[in-house]
Amino acid sequence: MKLVAVFCSVLFIFCSASAQTTSVPAYLDPSKPIQIRVNDLISRMTLEEKAEQLNHLNTGIPRLNVKAWGGWNQTLHGVWSKQPTTLFPAPIAMGATWDPSLIQSITGAMSDEARALYNINADGPRSKHGLVFRSPVINLSRDPRWGRIQEVFSEDPYLTGRMGVAYVKGLQGNDPHYLKVAATVKHFAVYNVETNRQHLSAAVDERNLIEYWLPQWKVVITEGHAQSVMASYNAINGTPDAVNHYLLTDILRGKWHFDGFVTDDLGGVNLLVTGHHITEDPVEATARAIQAGCDSDDAQFETNIPLAVKSGRLPIADVNRALARVLTVGFRLGAFDPPTENPYTKIPASVIRSNEHLQLSLQTALESMTLLTNHHNFLPIKKENLKRVAVIGPAGDINYETGNYYGKPARKISPFQGLKDALGAGVDVEYEQGTGFVEPADPAAITRAANLARKSDVAILFLGTNLSIEAEGRDRRDLNLPGAQKQLMEAVYAANPKTVLVLMNAGPLAVTWANDHLPAILDAWYPGESGGTAIAQVLLGDYNPGGHLPYTIYASLDGVPPQNEYDVSKGFTYLYFKGIPLYAFGHGLSYTQFKFSDLKLTRATTSTVGHVEVSFDVQNTGGREGAEVAQMYVHQLKSNVVQPIKSLRGFERVQLAPGETKHITLSLEVSQLSYYDVTTHKFTVAPGTFEVMIGASSDDIRLRAQLKVY
């Protein structure tokens, strides 16, 4: 019996040891809490492996069965890949839709394609596709000359915030346990100038920073729960954003409780040495960035973290903290779990460029179309009166711009092709370029274009910009049509007064001459791969345009402060611009008419807390179906501090049949009437009388009511 007992004891010890050696490590056990899994994984990593994991282009850790999952990926308006994906209109066009639910559908489609590409191990722009995507861009188009307006949603923090939340929610998915992909909101913060962008310091006072530059960031973090934030190249008041502890730690994590990770813009930590010159030592730059709250970088971190730790300049605890933030997002993505656990691993490659996604791209282009002028109801063009149509301009054919951060489009339906398809064989549609985007005038080419216009029933001019004019690293110097485009426009109009201008641009263009002379102007933005189809449907009346401007179009730069003035109250945007714009923020016409009526507030007097329901009716009084964007603005009638002329505080896009009325209710939180008090360092609602305004744009107010706050 004793021998049997000893044998059993030895067998038990052997079996227990064998079980321990074959058991699943905690970090690979999906049943355990993420924090335990993260800590377990970190405990098994060498210093060099930790540093490598904080390089966003790392290749994983084969010995620990950790594969690469982050990557350098983009979904600005379509997944940037080495294989074709669905190309959507540029974000500024998305902003013109004023339709957050549509934006969430778009990014849901993009993230489906992104996950599918990851599932099939496809090649991205710089590596195999990962699951962290460097979108959306939620900077503000404060200055009309800024080269990256195509990438953003609006000049307004409120509109940008609503679009940003929708974008992030669609991208990250709605599974209760897993993220579909992780969104990286960028560029944090006060990034708005391309010239010298890697060296400049934005001088911003506290009120402007908190009240104008940061509100959309707060809502995208606290409501959208974005999992990653990118620190921008610039400095704020002398402190580069990549080492800005106040920005990355005090505000982002302390006040907003951000629980994801911070990365710098590409090469941002290296620029601390070569651009901002805060130190001559790249190892010191790495240590300072991590300690300020920047958790991820490129090769700089991988190289310099071990050196910083071994030299005593960076505690290993700080490295582990940054690593835990990064890895936590990876675990939320399911990157360490068996594929059977994660529903997103089952998204097939067939979703990429599916018919549903292509139709969504077209729908987005349609909703973004913004009718700026339409004298004497010149549009829509009556098909039955057409025998010959002249398509003229550098953006009229296949060379129209689709925007940056996207691979080569699988197709582009040009305006020329879109009109030919829509009008059919019975109408002669001809094209003349007339001029390039930026080239000097070619008199012979302009003459050919004018001659085509002269012999046509209608001439349609397609003018605008491309990446050689406004882009990352390139601001505009003025708001004019570039090159010889205005000269072409004047010649075509002289040949045929029945000339429509279609703008295809990102930043605002001061088309004052066109506004004074041409019968109609349509802004089509950078409309994605189905742009020509969408434009033809709008021009010919098959779709009623309902887009509204997400920024102010100035008549000129008169009254607009210089780019290096970051105090918005000096005259930037509809909030503070005291001149008369060419087209106001929120402006957009329709082929039908809308009546606003019956404005009611649930209370006329309120304390400085709580909310008020603002309700009113919108009726389509015209003869065709259409969309209107009802906009709510507020303004304090008397104030001891400088306040905006009016501030957007709510909106709703509504689709109405002829004669149909919709009752709209918008919630106005009393806190939305506040301003940032630099003495208390808090938002404050000053008692007084506020005007609540409802309208079709910031300068087309239809209804007004007063709200007294005590």
C-alpha positions in Angstrom: 0.0 0.0 0.0 2.9 2.4 0.8 4.4 1.7 -2.6 1.1 2.4 -4.3 0.7 5.6 -2.3 4.2 6.8 -3.3 3.6 5.9 -6.9 0.3 7.8 -6.9 2.0 10.8 -5.3 4.7 10.8 -8.0 2.2 10.4 -10.7 0.1 13.4 -9.3 3.2 15.6 -9.2 4.2 14.6 -12.7 0.7 15.2 -14.1 0.4 18.6 -12.3 3.7 19.7 -13.7 2.8 18.5 -17.2 -0.6 20.4 -17.0 1.2 23.5 -15.9 3.6 23.4 -18.9 0.8 22.9 -21.4 -1.8 25.3 -19.8 -2.7 28.4 -21.8 -0.9 31.6 -20.6 -3.2 34.1 -19.1 -2.7 36.6 -21.9 -4.0 34.0 -24.4 -7.0 33.1 -22.3 -10.1 35.1 -23.5 -12.0 34.2 -20.3 -9.8 36.4 -18.2 -10.2 40.1 -17.7 -8.2 42.3 -20.1 -6.1 43.9 -17.4 -4.9 40.6 -16.1 -4.1 39.5 -19.7 -2.2 42.7 -20.4 -0.1 42.5 -17.2 0.7 38.8 -17.9 1.9 39.6 -21.4 4.0 42.5 -20.3 5.6 40.3 -17.5 6.8 37.9 -20.2 8.4 40.5 -22.5 12.0 41.7 -22.7 12.8 45.4 -22.7 13.6 45.2 -26.4 10.3 43.5 -27.1 8.4 46.2 -25.2 10.2 48.8 -27.2 9.4 47.0 -30.5 5.7 46.8 -29.5 5.6 50.6 -29.1 6.6 50.9 -32.8 3.3 51.0 -34.6 5.0 49.1 -37.5 6.2 46.3 -35.4 6.2 42.8 -36.7 4.9 41.1 -33.5 6.7 38.7 -31.1 6.8 35.2 -32.7 8.1 33.5 -29.5 5.0 34.7 -27.6 2.6 34.0 -30.5 2.0 37.8 -30.8 1.4 38.8 -34.3 1.4 42.3 -35.8 -2.0 43.9 -35.3 -1.6 47.7 -35.3 -0.1 49.0 -38.5 -0.1 52.1 -40.6 -3.6 52.2 -42.0 -6.0 54.9 -43.3 -9.7 55.1 -43.8 -10.1 58.8 -44.4 -12.8 58.3 -47.1 -12.1 54.7 -48.1 -9.6 52.1 -47.0 -6.1 52.8 -48.4 -5.0 49.5 -49.7 -3.0 48.0 -52.5 -6.2 46.5 -53.8 -9.3 48.4 -54.8 -11.7 49.5 -52.1 -14.8 51.7 -52.1 -13.9 55.3 -52.6 -16.3 57.7 -50.8 -16.5 61.5 -51.1 -13.9 63.5 -49.1 -14.7 64.3 -45.5 -15.5 67.9 -46.2 -18.2 66.6 -48.5 -19.4 64.4 -45.7 -19.6 67.5 -43.6 -21.8 69.1 -46.2 -24.4 66.3 -45.8 -25.1 67.4 -42.2 -26.2 63.8 -41.7 -24.4 62.0 -38.9 -26.4 58.8 -39.4 -25.1 58.6 -43.0 -21.5 59.1 -41.8 -21.9 56.2 -39.4 -23.1 54.0 -42.2 -20.2 55.1 -44.3 -17.6 54.2 -41.7 -19.4 51.0 -40.9 -18.9 50.0 -44.5 -15.3 51.2 -44.5 -14.5 49.2 -41.3 -16.1 46.1 -42.8 -13.8 46.4 -45.7 -10.9 47.1 -43.4 -11.6 44.0 -41.3 -12.0 41.9 -44.4 -8.6 43.0 -45.7 -7.0 42.2 -42.3 -8.7 38.8 -42.3 -7.2 37.9 -45.7 -3.8 39.2 -44.8 -3.8 41.8 -47.5 -1.2 44.5 -48.2 -1.8 48.0 -46.9 0.0 51.2 -48.0 3.1 50.5 -45.8 2.6 47.1 -44.2 0.1 44.2 -44.0 -3.2 45.6 -43.0 -3.6 46.1 -39.3 -6.5 47.1 -37.1 -5.7 50.6 -36.0 -6.8 53.3 -38.5 -5.6 56.8 -38.5 -8.9 58.5 -39.0 -10.9 60.7 -38.6 -9.4 64.1 -38.9 -11.3 66.4 -36.5 -9.3 69.5 -36.8 -11.3 72.7 -37.7 -11.2 74.6 -41.0 -10.7 77.8 -39.1 -8.6 79.4 -41.9 -10.0 79.2 -45.5 -6.5 78.9 -46.9 -5.6 75.7 -45.0 -4.5 73.0 -47.4 -6.1 70.1 -45.5 -9.7 71.2 -45.5 -10.6 68.3 -47.7 -9.8 66.0 -44.7 -12.0 67.7 -42.1 -15.8 68.1 -41.6 -16.3 71.8 -40.8 -15.1 75.1 -39.3 -17.5 74.6 -36.4 -16.7 72.6 -33.3 -20.3 71.4 -32.7 -20.9 70.1 -36.3 -17.4 68.6 -36.3 -18.1 66.9 -33.0 -21.4 65.3 -34.2 -19.8 64.1 -37.4 -16.7 62.8 -35.5 -18.7 60.8 -33.0 -20.7 59.2 -35.8 -17.5 58.4 -37.7 -15.8 56.8 -34.7 -18.9 54.7 -33.8 -19.3 53.4 -37.3 -15.6 52.6 -37.5 -15.3 50.8 -34.2 -18.5 48.8 -34.4 -21.2 48.0 -31.9 -20.2 44.6 -30.6 -20.4 44.6 -26.8 -17.0 42.8 -26.4 -14.9 43.5 -29.4 -13.8 46.5 -31.5 -14.1 46.1 -35.3 -11.2 48.4 -35.8 -9.7 51.2 -33.6 -10.1 54.8 -34.6 -7.3 57.3 -34.2 -8.6 60.9 -34.0 -6.1 63.4 -35.3 -4.3 65.8 -35.1 -4.3 66.8 -31.4 -4.3 69.8 -31.2 -4.6 73.3 -32.7 -3.3 72.0 -36.0 -4.4 74.3 -38.8 -1.5 75.5 -40.9 0.7 73.6 -43.3 3.5 76.1 -43.8 6.3 75.2 -41.4 3.9 72.8 -39.7 6.7 70.6 -38.3 8.3 73.5 -36.5 5.7 76.1 -35.7 4.2 77.0 -32.3 0.6 78.1 -32.2 0.0 80.9 -29.8 -3.3 80.2 -28.2 -4.9 81.8 -25.1 -6.7 79.5 -22.6 -10.2 80.5 -23.6 -9.7 80.0 -27.3 -8.1 76.6 -26.6 -10.8 75.3 -24.4 -13.8 77.0 -26.1 -13.0 76.7 -29.8 -10.1 74.3 -30.4 -11.0 71.4 -28.1 -14.8 70.8 -27.8 -15.0 68.4 -30.7 -12.1 66.4 -29.2 -13.9 66.1 -25.9 -17.1 64.8 -27.4 -15.4 62.3 -29.7 -13.4 60.9 -26.7 -16.2 60.9 -24.1 -19.1 60.0 -26.3 -17.5 58.3 -29.3 -14.9 56.5 -27.2 -12.2 56.7 -29.8 -9.4 54.3 -28.9 -6.4 56.3 -30.1 -5.4 59.9 -30.4 -2.6 61.3 -32.6 -0.5 64.2 -31.3 0.2 66.8 -34.0 3.5 68.1 -35.2 3.0 71.6 -34.0 3.7 73.1 -30.6 1.2 75.1 -28.5 2.6 78.1 -26.7 6.1 76.7 -27.1 5.5 73.1 -26.0 5.4 70.5 -28.8 2.2 68.4 -28.7 4.1 65.2 -28.5 5.6 66.2 -25.1 2.7 68.3 -24.0 1.8 66.8 -20.6 -1.1 69.3 -20.1 -2.7 68.2 -23.3 -1.9 64.5 -23.4 -2.3 63.7 -19.7 -4.0 66.5 -17.7 -6.8 67.1 -20.2 -7.0 64.0 -22.3 -6.8 61.4 -19.5 -7.4 63.5 -16.4 -10.4 65.5 -17.5 -11.8 63.4 -20.3 -10.9 59.9 -18.9 -9.4 58.7 -22.2 -8.6 55.0 -21.9 -6.9 54.4 -25.2 -3.3 55.2 -26.4 -1.6 58.2 -27.8 0.6 58.1 -30.9 2.5 60.9 -32.5 2.3 61.9 -36.1 4.8 60.1 -38.3 8.2 61.0 -37.1 6.9 63.4 -34.5 9.3 62.4 -31.7 12.3 62.7 -34.1 11.1 66.2 -34.9 11.5 67.1 -31.2 15.2 67.0 -32.1 15.3 68.1 -35.7 12.3 70.5 -35.8 11.4 71.9 -32.4 15.0 71.5 -31.0 13.9 70.9 -27.5 16.9 68.6 -27.1 19.7 67.4 -29.2 19.5 63.9 -27.9 16.9 61.6 -29.5 17.0 59.3 -26.5 16.0 62.2 -24.2 13.2 63.1 -26.7 11.9 59.6 -26.4 11.9 59.6 -22.7 10.2 63.0 -22.5 7.5 62.0 -25.0 6.6 58.8 -23.0 6.5 60.6 -19.7 4.2 63.3 -21.2 1.7 60.7 -22.3 2.8 59.8 -25.9 2.6 56.0 -25.9 3.4 55.0 -29.5 5.8 56.1 -32.2 7.7 54.6 -35.1 11.3 53.3 -35.2 12.5 56.1 -32.8 10.8 54.4 -29.9 12.0 50.9 -30.8 15.6 52.2 -31.0 15.7 54.6 -28.1 13.5 53.2 -25.3 16.1 50.5 -24.3 18.8 53.2 -24.3 16.7 55.6 -22.2 15.8 52.9 -19.7 19.4 51.6 -19.4 20.8 55.1 -19.0 18.3 55.8 -16.2 16.4 58.5 -18.0 13.2 56.5 -18.4 11.8 54.4 -15.6 10.6 50.9 -16.8 7.3 51.7 -15.1 6.6 54.4 -17.6 7.4 52.1 -20.5 5.0 49.5 -19.0 2.3 52.1 -18.6 2.5 53.1 -22.2 2.7 49.5 -23.3 -0.4 48.6 -21.2 -2.4 51.3 -23.0 -1.4 50.1 -26.4 -1.9 46.4 -25.7 -5.3 47.1 -24.0 -6.6 48.3 -27.4 -5.1 45.2 -29.0 -7.0 43.0 -26.7 -10.2 45.0 -27.3 -9.7 44.3 -31.0 -9.4 40.6 -30.3 -5.9 40.4 -31.7 -4.8 37.9 -29.1 -8.0 35.7 -29.2 -8.9 32.7 -31.3 -10.7 33.8 -34.4 -13.8 31.8 -33.4 -14.3 34.1 -30.4 -14.6 37.3 -32.6 -17.5 38.0 -34.9 -15.5 40.4 -37.0 -13.0 37.7 -38.1 -15.9 36.3 -40.1 -16.3 39.4 -42.4 -15.6 38.0 -45.9 -13.6 39.7 -48.7 -16.9 39.9 -50.7 -17.8 43.0 -48.7 -15.0 44.9 -50.4 -16.6 47.1 -53.2 -19.9 45.4 -52.7 -22.9 46.8 -54.5 -24.2 48.1 -51.2 -21.0 50.0 -50.5 -20.9 51.5 -54.1 -24.5 52.7 -53.7 -23.6 54.2 -50.3 -20.8 56.1 -52.0 -23.2 57.5 -54.6 -25.8 58.4 -51.9 -23.1 60.3 -50.0 -22.2 62.2 -53.1 -25.8 63.0 -53.7 -26.5 64.2 -50.2 -23.4 66.4 -50.2 -24.3 68.4 -53.4 -24.7 72.0 -52.3 -26.7 74.4 -54.5 -25.1 77.8 -53.9 -27.1 79.9 -56.4 -30.0 79.2 -58.7 -31.3 82.4 -60.3 -34.8 82.2 -61.8 -34.8 78.5 -61.1 -32.4 77.8 -63.9 -31.8 74.4 -62.5 -32.7 71.6 -62.9 -32.0 71.5 -66.6 -34.9 70.2 -68.6 -33.8 67.2 -70.5 -36.5 67.5 -73.1 -35.0 70.8 -74.2 -31.5 69.4 -74.8 -29.9 68.5 -78.1 -26.3 69.4 -77.3 -24.5 69.9 -74.0 -21.0 71.4 -73.6 -19.0 70.0 -70.7 -16.0 72.3 -70.1 -13.2 72.6 -67.6 -10.3 70.7 -66.0 -12.5 68.9 -63.5 -15.0 67.8 -66.2 -13.3 64.6 -67.3 -11.5 61.8 -65.6 -8.9 64.1 -64.0 -11.4 65.4 -61.4 -9.9 65.3 -57.9 -11.0 62.5 -55.4 -8.7 63.5 -52.5 -5.8 62.2 -50.6 -5.1 59.2 -48.3 -6.5 56.7 -50.7 -5.0 54.3 -53.2 -5.7 54.3 -56.9 -9.5 54.3 -57.6 -10.8 51.2 -59.3 -13.1 53.5 -61.3 -14.0 57.2 -61.6 -17.2 58.2 -63.2 -16.4 61.7 -64.5 -19.0 64.5 -64.9 -18.6 64.1 -68.7 -19.4 60.4 -68.5 -22.1 60.8 -65.9 -24.0 63.3 -68.2 -23.5 61.1 -71.3 -25.0 58.1 -69.4 -27.9 60.1 -68.0 -28.8 61.9 -71.3 -28.4 58.9 -73.6 -27.8 58.7 -77.3 -30.4 61.3 -78.2 -28.3 64.2 -76.8 -24.8 65.2 -78.0 -22.6 65.7 -75.0 -19.1 67.0 -75.9 -16.1 67.9 -73.8 -13.4 70.6 -74.0 -10.9 71.0 -71.2 -10.3 74.7 -71.9 -7.5 75.0 -69.4 -5.7 73.0 -66.7 -6.1 73.5 -63.0 -3.0 75.7 -62.6 -1.6 76.3 -66.0 -1.5 79.7 -67.7 -4.1 80.5 -70.3 -3.9 78.7 -73.7 -5.9 81.1 -76.0 -6.6 78.4 -78.5 -7.9 75.9 -75.9 -10.2 78.6 -74.4 -11.4 79.5 -77.9 -12.3 75.9 -78.6 -14.2 75.7 -75.3 -16.1 79.0 -76.0 -17.0 77.7 -79.5 -18.4 74.5 -78.1 -20.4 76.5 -75.6 -21.8 78.8 -78.3 -23.2 76.0 -80.3 -24.7 74.1 -77.3 -28.0 74.4 -75.6 -26.3 74.7 -72.2 -22.7 74.9 -71.1 -21.6 73.3 -67.8 -18.3 74.4 -66.4 -16.4 72.1 -64.0 -13.8 74.2 -62.2 -12.0 73.9 -58.9 -8.9 72.6 -57.2 -6.7 69.5 -56.9 -3.9 68.2 -54.8 -1.4 70.5 -56.5 -3.3 73.5 -55.1 -4.5 72.4 -51.7 -3.1 69.4 -49.8 -1.1 68.2 -46.8 2.0 70.4 -46.7 0.5 73.0 -49.0 -1.7 76.0 -48.0 -3.4 78.3 -50.5 -2.4 81.9 -50.7 -5.8 83.2 -51.8 -9.4 82.1 -52.4 -9.4 82.6 -56.2 -10.0 80.0 -58.9 -6.4 79.0 -59.7 -4.7 79.3 -63.1 -6.7 80.5 -66.0 -10.0 79.0 -64.8 -11.7 82.4 -64.3 -10.6 83.5 -67.7 -12.1 80.3 -69.2 -15.3 80.9 -67.3 -15.7 84.4 -68.6 -15.1 83.4 -72.2 -17.6 80.5 -71.9 -20.3 82.7 -70.4 -19.8 85.4 -73.1 -20.3 82.7 -75.7 -23.4 81.2 -73.9 -25.1 82.9 -71.0 -26.8 79.6 -70.2 -23.7 78.4 -68.3 -23.8 76.5 -65.0 -20.8 76.4 -62.8 -20.0 73.2 -60.9 -17.3 73.6 -58.3 -15.2 70.6 -57.4 -13.0 71.7 -54.5 -12.2 71.3 -50.9 -11.5 74.7 -49.4 -13.8 77.7 -50.1 -13.5 79.5 -53.4 -14.4 83.2 -53.7 -16.4 82.9 -57.0 -17.8 86.4 -56.7 -17.8 87.0 -60.5 -19.7 83.7 -61.1 -22.2 84.6 -58.3 -22.9 88.0 -60.1 -23.2 86.6 -63.6 -23.9 82.9 -63.9 -27.5 81.6 -63.5 -26.5 78.7 -61.2 -23.6 77.4 -59.1 -23.4 73.9 -57.6 -20.7 72.8 -55.2 -19.9 69.1 -55.7 -16.7 69.0 -53.6 -14.4 66.0 -54.1 -17.3 63.6 -54.8 -15.7 60.1 -54.8 -15.8 57.5 -57.5 -19.5 58.0 -58.4 -19.2 61.8 -58.6 -20.2 62.1 -62.3 -23.4 60.1 -61.7 -24.4 62.2 -58.7 -23.7 65.5 -60.4 -25.8 64.5 -63.5 -28.7 63.4 -61.3 -28.7 66.8 -59.5 -28.3 68.9 -62.6 -31.0 67.1 -64.5 -33.4 67.1 -61.6 -33.4 63.4 -60.8 -32.2 64.2 -57.3 -33.0 67.4 -55.4 -29.8 68.8 -53.7 -29.9 69.2 -50.0 -26.3 69.8 -48.9 -25.4 72.8 -46.8 -22.1 74.5 -46.4 -20.0 73.2 -43.5 -17.9 76.4 -43.6 -18.1 80.1 -44.6 -17.3 81.1 -48.1 -15.8 84.6 -47.9 -16.0 87.0 -50.8 -12.3 87.8 -50.4 -9.7 87.7 -47.6 -10.7 91.2 -46.5 -11.6 91.0 -42.9 -10.1 87.5 -42.5 -7.2 87.5 -40.0 -3.8 86.1 -41.0 -3.1 82.4 -40.7 -0.9 82.7 -37.6 -3.7 84.4 -35.6 -5.2 81.7 -33.5 -7.7 83.9 -31.6 -10.9 83.1 -33.5 -12.6 86.1 -32.0 -10.5 88.3 -34.2 -12.8 87.5 -37.2 -12.5 83.8 -38.1 -15.5 81.7 -39.1 -19.2 82.5 -38.9 -18.8 82.7 -35.1 -16.9 86.0 -35.3 -16.7 87.2 -38.9 -18.4 90.6 -39.1 -18.2 91.1 -42.8 -20.7 89.9 -45.4 -19.8 86.4 -46.7 -20.3 85.4 -50.2 -22.2 82.3 -48.8 -22.8 81.9 -45.2 -22.1 78.9 -43.0 -25.0 76.4 -43.3 -26.2 77.8 -46.6 -27.7 75.5 -49.2 -30.6 75.9 -51.7 -33.1 73.4 -53.0 -35.4 72.9 -56.0 -38.3 73.1 -53.5 -39.2 75.5 -50.7 -39.5 75.0 -46.9 -41.5 76.9 -44.4 -40.5 77.0 -40.7 -43.2 77.7 -38.1 -44.6 77.2 -34.6 -41.4 77.6 -32.5 -41.9 76.6 -28.9 -39.6 76.3 -25.9 -40.7 74.0 -23.1 -39.9 76.8 -20.7 -39.1 80.5 -21.2 -37.1 80.8 -18.0 -34.6 78.4 -16.6 -31.8 78.1 -14.1 -28.2 77.6 -15.2 -28.6 73.8 -15.1 -30.9 71.4 -16.9 -32.2 71.6 -20.5 -34.9 73.1 -22.7 -36.7 71.3 -25.5 -36.9 73.4 -28.6 -39.6 72.4 -31.1 -40.9 73.7 -34.4 -42.4 72.6 -37.7 -40.8 72.3 -41.1 -43.0 72.0 -44.2 -42.2 71.4 -47.8 -44.3 74.0 -49.5 -42.9 73.3 -53.0 -43.7 70.8 -55.7 -41.0 68.2 -55.3 -39.5 66.0 -52.6 -36.4 67.5 -50.9 -34.2 67.6 -47.9 -33.7 70.6 -45.6 -31.2 71.0 -42.7 -32.9 72.8 -39.8 -30.3 74.5 -37.7 -30.5 75.9 -34.2 -28.2 78.8 -33.1 -28.0 80.7 -29.8 -26.6 84.0 -28.7 -26.6 85.9 -25.5 -28.0 89.4 -26.0 -25.9 91.2 -23.4 -22.6 89.9 -22.1 -19.6 91.2 -20.1 -17.3 89.1 -22.3 -16.8 88.8 -26.0 -19.3 86.2 -27.3 -19.8 84.6 -30.7 -22.3 86.4 -33.1 -24.2 83.1 -33.0 -23.3 79.5 -32.2 -24.6 76.3 -33.7 -26.2 74.1 -30.9 -28.3 71.6 -32.8 -29.5 70.5 -36.3 -31.5 67.9 -38.1 -31.6 66.9 -41.8 -35.2 66.1 -42.8 -36.5 64.6 -46.0 -40.0 65.8 -46.9 -42.4 65.0 -49.7 -44.4 67.9 -51.3 -46.8 69.3 -48.7 -45.3 67.2 -45.9 -44.7 68.7 -42.5 -42.3 67.3 -39.8 -42.3 68.3 -36.2 -38.7 68.7 -35.0 -37.6 68.7 -31.4 -34.0 69.7 -30.5 -32.7 69.4 -27.0 -30.8 72.5 -25.8 -28.7 71.9 -22.7 -28.4 75.0 -20.7 -24.6 74.2 -20.4 -24.5 74.9 -24.1 -25.1 78.5 -23.4 -21.8 78.8 -21.5 -18.5 80.4 -22.2 -15.1 79.5 -20.7 -14.2 81.8 -17.8 -10.5 82.3 -17.6 -10.7 83.4 -13.9 -12.4 80.3 -12.6 -11.0 78.1 -15.4 -14.5 76.6 -15.9 -17.3 76.9 -18.3 -19.9 79.4 -17.0 -23.4 80.2 -17.9 -23.9 83.9 -17.2 -27.5 84.8 -16.3 -29.3 86.9 -18.8 -31.4 86.7 -21.9 -30.5 84.3 -24.8 -31.9 84.3 -28.3 -32.7 80.9 -29.7 -32.7 81.0 -33.5 -34.0 78.4 -36.0 -33.1 78.7 -39.7 -31.9 77.2 -42.9 -28.4 78.7 -42.5 -26.5 81.0 -40.1 -27.7 84.0 -42.0 -31.2 82.7 -42.9 -32.9 82.7 -39.5 -36.7 82.0 -39.8 -37.8 81.7 -36.2 -36.6 83.4 -32.9 -37.5 83.0 -29.3 -36.0 84.3 -26.1 -34.8 82.2 -23.1 -34.1 83.9 -19.8 -31.5 82.3 -17.6 -31.3 83.2 -13.9 
